[in-house]
Amino acid sequence: MSNIYPTITDKSELENGSIIAPRFNADGLITAVAQDFDTGEILMLAHMNEEALQQTIETGKSHFWSRSREELWLKGETSGNILFVQEILVDCDQDAVILKVRLEGEGACHTGKRSCFYRKIEADSEQTFLTQIVE
């Protein structure tokens, strides 16, 4: 798949218009944040290419592009932890999206945790370290 979406060069149209024209980076990707539809909790961050975005829109299930495996993947295809898309928000310059989702299964993270964001950075006078914030 390529060139599904138009390219818009007019900044006003890009930021205020009704045409979806994602601005994929040099690698053909946009950033995608998955957020729990009901609670607002951030579940994961991934990347989408044009095909992943289109498949997500068409199926209502979150698809992403794996940069490490260099392949399209359906979230939950092997784990059963599917992210069902309720809404897709696009940022002002259309280079990132938020997928508001409902999670079917135990967790969005490949580690088995509900969210990929289960640690926080802390620092004291001697060191900087991570602590777990979610079981």
C-alpha positions in Angstrom: 0.0 0.0 0.0 1.2 3.5 -0.7 -0.2 6.9 -1.2 -3.6 6.1 0.3 -3.6 9.6 1.9 -3.1 12.9 0.2 -0.3 15.3 0.9 -1.4 18.7 2.2 1.1 21.5 2.0 -1.2 24.3 3.1 -0.6 24.6 6.9 -4.1 26.0 7.6 -5.8 23.1 5.8 -3.5 20.6 7.5 -4.2 22.0 11.0 -7.9 22.9 10.6 -9.3 21.0 7.6 -11.3 17.8 7.5 -9.0 15.8 5.2 -6.9 13.1 6.8 -3.3 13.5 5.5 -0.9 11.9 7.9 2.6 13.2 7.8 4.7 10.0 8.0 8.4 10.5 8.8 11.3 9.6 6.6 10.9 5.9 7.6 7.2 6.1 6.6 6.0 6.0 10.2 3.8 8.0 12.6 3.8 7.7 16.4 0.7 6.0 17.9 -0.3 6.2 21.5 -2.8 3.7 22.8 -5.0 5.1 25.6 -7.7 3.3 27.6 -11.0 4.7 26.4 -12.7 4.6 29.8 -9.9 5.5 32.2 -7.5 7.6 30.1 -4.6 5.4 31.2 -1.7 5.3 28.6 -1.3 1.7 27.6 1.4 1.7 25.0 3.3 3.6 22.4 4.1 2.2 19.0 4.4 3.2 15.4 2.2 2.9 12.4 2.9 3.0 8.7 0.3 3.8 6.1 -1.0 0.2 5.9 -1.2 -0.1 9.7 -3.2 3.0 10.0 -5.5 1.9 7.2 -6.0 -1.5 8.7 -6.8 0.0 12.1 -9.4 2.3 10.5 -10.9 -0.5 8.5 -11.0 -3.3 11.2 -11.4 -1.3 14.4 -8.4 -3.3 15.8 -5.0 -1.8 16.5 -2.4 -2.6 13.9 1.2 -1.3 14.1 4.5 -1.5 12.3 7.2 -3.4 14.0 10.5 -1.6 13.5 12.5 -4.5 14.8 10.8 -7.2 12.8 10.0 -4.9 9.9 6.5 -6.2 9.5 2.9 -5.2 10.1 1.3 -6.7 13.3 -2.1 -6.9 14.8 -1.9 -6.2 18.5 -3.1 -9.3 20.3 -2.7 -11.6 17.3 -0.7 -14.1 19.3 -1.4 -13.0 22.9 -5.1 -12.5 22.6 -4.7 -9.0 24.2 -6.5 -7.1 21.5 -6.9 -3.3 21.5 -10.4 -2.4 20.0 -10.3 1.1 18.7 -13.2 3.4 19.9 -11.8 6.7 18.5 -8.7 7.9 16.7 -7.4 11.3 17.4 -4.9 13.0 15.2 -2.6 15.8 16.4 -2.4 19.3 15.0 0.1 18.6 12.2 -1.0 15.0 11.6 2.2 13.3 12.5 0.9 11.4 15.6 -2.3 9.7 16.6 -3.9 8.6 19.8 -5.9 5.4 19.7 -8.6 5.4 22.3 -9.1 1.7 22.9 -10.8 -0.9 25.0 -8.5 -3.8 25.9 -9.6 -7.3 25.6 -7.3 -9.5 27.6 -4.9 -9.1 30.5 -2.5 -6.5 29.3 -1.3 -4.3 26.5 2.4 -4.8 27.2 4.3 -7.7 25.8 5.6 -8.3 29.4 2.1 -9.2 30.5 1.5 -5.9 32.4 -1.6 -3.9 31.7 0.5 -0.9 30.5 3.9 -0.6 29.0 4.5 2.4 31.4 4.9 0.5 34.7 8.1 2.1 35.9 9.1 5.7 36.8 12.4 7.4 36.9 13.5 8.5 40.4 16.6 10.2 41.7 18.3 10.8 44.9 21.6 12.6 45.7 23.6 9.5 44.7 21.8 7.9 41.7 19.0 7.8 39.2 17.0 4.6 39.1 13.7 3.0 38.0 10.9 1.9 40.4 7.9 -0.2 39.5 4.6 1.7 39.8 2.2 -0.9 38.5 2.0 -4.6 39.2 
